[in-house]
Amino acid sequence: MSILESDWKKFKELRKVAIDRFCQGVLADARTITEHGALSPQARYGMLYRLMRDRDKDIVRTFDHYSRSRATMALRMMVKHDLLADAELSVLSEAAREEIADAVRQPYEIEWADEIMRQD
């Protein structure tokens, strides 16, 4: 379902905000992993590789289909990944907000290597 022209214009701005937050989050998680001294270099490399592989899939699903007909799906993914606040989404029409209302926020968490889990 295609969104209204007014929502499409707002979507383009929200998309910019969300992609910046996505990239900042990936970089912050990568920094956290690489600086974790309790992990061996091999474990950090493996974690970093998995992080980039998984997030690369998400960035494609969320941001690569740039069209009005796919905007609702993209917004749902942005909400799922907790990239936009409810206040930011409030600029959209009631119809657009209803379309994404059932999206469940699932913020990213780092999946620590077994090496760390055994030490705790």
N, C-alpha and C positions, 0 to 999 in steps of 0.2 A: 504494500500500500504506500503510495506516495504521500508525502506530507505537504501541507500548505506552503505557498511561496514565502509567506512571512516567517514560518517556522524554518524553512530551508535557509533563509538568510541568518537567522539566529543560530541554527545548527552549525553553520560554517565557522562562526565565532567560538561556539562551545567546543567544536572539534579541535581548534587551535589550542585552547586551554588544556583539553584532555590529553592531547598528544605530548604537550610539554610536560605535563605531570607524569605521564606514563614513562617517558624517557628519563626524567629526573629520578623516578622511583627505581628504575632498572639500574641507573648509575649508582644510586645510594646503596642498593642491595649488593651490587658488584663490589663496591668499596668495602662494605661490611664483611663480605666473604674474603676478599683478598687480604684484609688486615687482621683476620682472626688468627692470632698466633697459636692457639691451642690445636689448630688443624695442621696437618702436614701439607707441604706444598702440593703433593699429588691430590689430596682430598680437596684442597681449595680449587685446584684446576678443574677437577671433576664437577664440583658444585657450580663453579662459574660457567662451565660448558653447559650443564643442564639448565641453569638459569637463562642463559642467552638463547638456547634452543627453544625452551618453553615460552619465553616472552616474545621471541620472534614469531611464533605461531599466533600468539595473542595480538600482536601489533598488526599482523596481516588481517586477521578476522575482524578486528575492530576498526581499522583505519584505511584499508586498501580499497574497499568498495565504496567509492565516493560518488554517490548518486542520490537523487531525491527518493527514488524507489527503495533504496537500502538504508536511508537515514534512520528510520525507526530501529532497525536491527543494530545499527552502529550505536545509537544512543543506549539501547539496552545493554550492550557490551560495555560501554563507558560507565554506566551505573554499576554493572556487575563488578567491574574492576575498581570501583570507588574513585573514579577520576573526576566526577562532577558532584558538587554539593546540591542539595535540594533547592537552596536559594538560587543557584545558578540555573537550574532547570525550570524555575518558576517563570522565566521569560517566555517559555513555550506556551502555545495555546493549550486550553483544557483538553482538547482532543489528542494532541501529541502526548501530553502528560499521562492521559489515560492509557495510551498505547504502551507506555513503558512502566506503568505503575506496578506491575507484578515482577519486575526485575529485582533480583535479590542481590544485595551488596555482599561481595566476597573479597575483601581486601587481600592483597598479596601478603604472604608470609614466606620467609626463607625456610626452605626445607634443609635442615642441617644434616650433615653427613653422619653416618653411623659412628664414626670415630668420636664425635662430640657426644653423642648420646650415650656411649659406653662410659665416658668419663664422669658424667653427672650422677 
